[in-house]
Amino acid sequence: MFPERKNFERLFLTILLLWSGAVFSFFSAQAETVDIKPYDDGFVIARSDGMLFFTDIEGTAADSIKIRSEIAGIAVSGSDVLAVAPDGRVTSVERDGKSRILCRSLNVSGSMEGIACFDGKVFILSSQGILMSTSDWRSFTTFDFNSIYSGYYEYVRFTSICASDNMMFLAGVFDDGMPAVFTSAAGNIWSERILYYNEGRNVLMLEQQPLGIGYDPRTDAFVLACTDGCLFFMPGCSNCNYIERRAMYDLNAVAFNSGRLIFR
């Protein structure tokens, strides 16, 4: 009856749907969880857009803080959260919102992927295997993993770093796409962790790629957060690895506190 009006309504609805979809895609693609660490009686969850969420032991957020940089990874030092940006900027953040910049940038190849506190030092890992360490934020020691181990290990694109009181783990992916994990007791000599595990009567090799890594002090196990929703547990016994399939999506981070497990 009124073709012009009907055409206008169709056009308006089409524009509205497209706009709504674009807005949804924009916000849903803006940020993702990049790291989780135990903090006090709960956890601190870091998002790529600079958001930090302090949660209770169940993972329910109580406080949130926005810092002025993106976040690639976090570590906890006392009551402070150390957040490293992809360009190497490191910000120390307190739960009450106070923050200070410890390092403005790191002039190394590759984007920063993670940060860890170990043996009185802070270690920062880049995707290309540059491991920077400092105890005072004025001088840094550089360890070029891929250069030093060239010809011994395949080239590794690193994704994450984690430390316990006496051991440090690096995780990433070899050139052929297979997962790679290395361990060190001092940060200067690294050994490959073999990623075999038993499933029934079969001995299998982990194929999922590690995107994050956490540590469970109760079982003294490092745990990989992997693609395909898998968690890969690596206890002190290298023959005791096991895998759990926890989700239908890739897992970027995992953390433990007082027997509680949280992953994203």
C-alpha positions as CSV (number, residue, x, y, z in Angstrom):
1,M,0.0,0.0,0.0
2,F,2.8,2.3,0.8
3,P,5.8,0.9,-1.0
4,E,8.1,3.8,-0.2
5,R,7.4,3.4,3.5
6,K,8.0,-0.3,3.3
7,N,11.3,0.1,1.5
8,F,12.4,2.7,4.0
9,E,11.5,0.4,6.9
10,R,13.5,-2.5,5.3
11,L,16.4,-0.2,4.7
12,F,16.3,1.1,8.3
13,L,16.1,-2.4,9.7
14,T,19.0,-3.6,7.6
15,I,21.2,-0.6,8.7
16,L,20.2,-1.3,12.3
17,L,21.1,-5.0,12.1
18,L,24.4,-4.2,10.5
19,W,25.2,-1.5,13.0
20,S,24.3,-3.8,15.9
21,G,26.4,-6.6,14.6
22,A,29.3,-4.3,14.0
23,V,29.1,-2.9,17.5
24,F,28.8,-6.4,19.0
25,S,31.8,-7.6,17.0
26,F,33.8,-4.5,17.9
27,F,33.3,-4.9,21.6
28,S,33.6,-8.7,21.7
29,A,36.8,-8.6,19.8
30,Q,38.4,-5.8,21.8
31,A,40.0,-7.7,24.6
32,E,40.7,-11.2,25.8
33,T,42.1,-12.7,29.0
34,V,45.9,-12.9,28.7
35,D,47.0,-14.0,32.1
36,I,45.8,-15.1,35.6
37,K,47.8,-15.2,38.8
38,P,47.0,-16.1,42.4
39,Y,46.6,-13.0,44.6
40,D,45.9,-13.0,48.3
41,D,42.9,-15.2,48.9
42,G,41.8,-15.0,45.2
43,F,43.1,-14.2,41.8
44,V,44.1,-11.3,39.6
45,I,42.9,-11.6,36.0
46,A,44.6,-9.5,33.2
47,R,42.9,-8.6,30.0
48,S,44.7,-7.4,26.9
49,D,43.1,-4.0,26.9
50,G,44.8,-3.0,30.2
51,M,42.1,-4.2,32.6
52,L,43.0,-6.0,35.9
53,F,40.2,-7.8,37.8
54,F,40.8,-8.8,41.4
55,T,38.6,-11.7,42.3
56,D,37.7,-13.9,45.3
57,I,38.7,-17.6,45.4
58,E,35.7,-18.5,43.2
59,G,36.9,-16.1,40.5
60,T,34.1,-13.5,41.0
61,A,35.5,-10.0,40.4
62,A,35.4,-7.6,43.4
63,D,37.7,-4.8,42.1
64,S,38.9,-3.7,38.7
65,I,41.7,-1.3,37.6
66,K,42.5,0.1,34.1
67,I,46.1,0.9,33.4
68,R,47.4,3.1,30.6
69,S,48.8,0.3,28.4
70,E,47.9,-3.0,26.9
71,I,48.8,-6.1,28.9
72,A,50.7,-9.1,27.6
73,G,51.2,-10.8,31.0
74,I,51.4,-10.3,34.7
75,A,53.3,-11.4,37.8
76,V,52.7,-10.9,41.5
77,S,55.4,-9.4,43.7
78,G,54.2,-9.1,47.3
79,S,51.1,-7.0,47.1
80,D,52.0,-5.5,43.7
81,V,50.9,-6.7,40.3
82,L,53.6,-6.3,37.6
83,A,52.0,-5.9,34.2
84,V,54.1,-6.0,31.0
85,A,52.8,-4.6,27.8
86,P,53.7,-6.0,24.3
87,D,56.3,-3.2,23.9
88,G,58.0,-4.0,27.2
89,R,56.5,-1.2,29.3
90,V,56.2,-2.6,32.9
91,T,53.7,-1.1,35.3
92,S,53.5,-1.9,39.0
93,V,49.9,-1.8,40.2
94,E,48.4,-1.9,43.7
95,R,44.9,-3.1,44.4
96,D,43.9,0.4,45.5
97,G,44.6,1.7,42.0
98,K,48.0,3.3,42.7
99,S,50.5,2.5,39.9
100,R,54.0,3.5,38.8
101,I,56.0,2.7,35.7
102,L,59.1,0.6,36.3
103,C,60.2,0.3,32.7
104,R,59.0,2.4,29.7
105,S,60.1,0.0,26.9
106,L,62.4,-2.8,26.0
107,N,64.3,-2.6,22.8
108,V,64.3,-6.3,21.9
109,S,63.0,-8.2,18.9
110,G,59.5,-9.6,19.2
111,S,56.6,-8.6,21.3
112,M,56.6,-9.3,25.1
113,E,54.6,-12.4,26.0
114,G,55.0,-12.8,29.8
115,I,56.7,-11.8,33.0
116,A,57.7,-13.8,36.1
117,C,59.4,-13.2,39.4
118,F,62.1,-15.7,40.2
119,D,65.2,-15.8,42.5
120,G,65.0,-12.1,43.4
121,K,64.8,-11.0,39.8
122,V,62.1,-10.2,37.3
123,F,62.2,-12.0,34.0
124,I,60.4,-10.8,30.8
125,L,60.0,-13.0,27.8
126,S,59.5,-12.0,24.2
127,S,57.9,-14.1,21.4
128,Q,61.3,-14.5,19.7
129,G,62.9,-16.0,22.8
130,I,64.6,-12.9,24.2
131,L,64.7,-13.3,28.0
132,M,65.4,-10.1,29.9
133,S,66.1,-10.1,33.6
134,T,66.7,-7.4,36.2
135,S,66.9,-6.9,39.9
136,D,66.8,-3.1,40.0
137,W,65.1,-1.9,36.8
138,R,68.2,0.0,35.8
139,S,70.4,-2.8,34.3
140,F,69.1,-5.8,32.4
141,T,70.7,-9.1,31.4
142,T,69.7,-10.5,28.0
143,F,69.5,-14.2,27.2
144,D,68.7,-15.0,23.6
145,F,67.3,-18.5,23.7
146,N,66.9,-19.1,20.0
147,S,70.3,-17.8,19.2
148,I,72.1,-19.7,22.0
149,Y,70.3,-23.0,21.2
150,S,70.4,-22.6,17.4
151,G,71.3,-26.0,15.9
152,Y,70.3,-27.8,19.2
153,Y,66.6,-27.0,19.4
154,E,64.3,-25.9,16.6
155,Y,63.3,-22.3,16.5
156,V,60.6,-21.6,19.1
157,R,58.0,-18.9,19.1
158,F,57.3,-18.4,22.8
159,T,54.0,-17.7,24.3
160,S,54.4,-17.8,28.1
161,I,56.6,-17.9,31.2
162,C,55.9,-19.1,34.8
163,A,58.0,-19.6,37.9
164,S,57.8,-21.5,41.2
165,D,60.2,-21.0,44.1
166,N,62.9,-23.2,42.5
167,M,62.0,-23.7,38.9
168,M,61.1,-21.6,35.8
169,F,59.2,-22.8,32.8
170,L,59.0,-21.4,29.3
171,A,56.3,-22.5,26.8
172,G,55.8,-21.9,23.1
173,V,55.6,-23.6,19.7
174,F,58.3,-25.1,17.5
175,D,58.5,-24.1,13.8
176,D,56.6,-27.3,12.9
177,G,53.7,-26.3,15.1
178,M,54.3,-28.7,17.9
179,P,54.3,-27.5,21.5
180,A,57.6,-26.7,23.2
181,V,58.4,-26.5,27.0
182,F,61.7,-25.7,28.6
183,T,62.7,-25.7,32.3
184,S,65.6,-24.1,34.2
185,A,66.7,-23.8,37.8
186,A,68.6,-20.6,37.3
187,G,67.4,-19.0,34.0
188,N,70.6,-19.5,32.1
189,I,70.6,-23.3,31.2
190,W,67.5,-24.7,29.7
191,S,66.3,-28.3,29.2
192,E,63.4,-29.5,27.1
193,R,60.5,-31.0,28.9
194,I,59.2,-34.0,27.1
195,L,55.4,-33.8,26.6
196,Y,54.4,-37.5,26.5
197,Y,51.3,-38.6,28.4
198,N,49.3,-41.9,28.9
199,E,45.8,-42.3,27.7
200,G,44.5,-45.7,28.4
201,R,47.2,-48.1,27.1
202,N,48.5,-45.5,24.6
203,V,51.4,-43.3,25.0
204,L,50.7,-40.0,23.2
205,M,52.5,-36.7,22.5
206,L,50.8,-33.4,23.3
207,E,49.7,-31.8,20.0
208,Q,47.7,-28.8,21.4
209,Q,49.7,-25.5,21.5
210,P,50.3,-23.9,24.8
211,L,49.0,-20.3,25.2
212,G,49.6,-19.9,28.9
213,I,51.1,-21.6,31.9
214,G,50.4,-21.7,35.6
215,Y,51.8,-23.4,38.7
216,D,50.0,-25.5,41.4
217,P,52.1,-25.4,44.6
218,R,49.9,-28.1,46.2
219,T,50.9,-30.7,43.6
220,D,54.2,-29.0,42.5
221,A,53.0,-29.1,39.0
222,F,53.2,-26.7,36.1
223,V,50.1,-26.6,33.9
224,L,49.8,-25.5,30.3
225,A,46.6,-23.7,29.1
226,C,46.3,-25.0,25.5
227,T,44.3,-24.7,22.3
228,D,41.2,-27.0,22.0
229,G,40.3,-26.3,25.7
230,C,43.0,-28.5,27.1
231,L,45.0,-28.3,30.4
232,F,48.3,-30.2,30.4
233,F,49.6,-31.1,33.8
234,M,53.4,-31.5,34.3
235,P,54.3,-32.8,37.8
236,G,57.8,-33.2,39.1
237,C,57.8,-36.7,37.6
238,S,58.4,-36.2,33.9
239,N,56.6,-39.6,33.2
240,C,53.5,-38.5,35.0
241,N,52.1,-35.9,32.6
242,Y,48.4,-36.0,32.0
243,I,45.8,-34.0,30.0
244,E,42.4,-32.8,30.9
245,R,39.9,-31.4,28.3
246,R,38.0,-28.6,30.1
247,A,36.4,-26.4,27.4
248,M,35.3,-26.1,23.8
249,Y,37.5,-23.1,23.2
250,D,41.2,-22.2,23.4
251,L,42.5,-21.5,26.9
252,N,44.8,-18.5,27.3
253,A,45.6,-18.7,31.0
254,V,45.4,-20.9,34.1
255,A,46.1,-20.3,37.8
256,F,45.8,-22.1,41.2
257,N,45.2,-20.8,44.7
258,S,44.5,-22.8,47.9
259,G,43.4,-25.8,45.8
260,R,41.2,-23.8,43.5
261,L,41.7,-23.8,39.8
262,I,40.7,-21.0,37.4
263,F,41.2,-20.8,33.7
264,R,40.0,-18.6,30.8
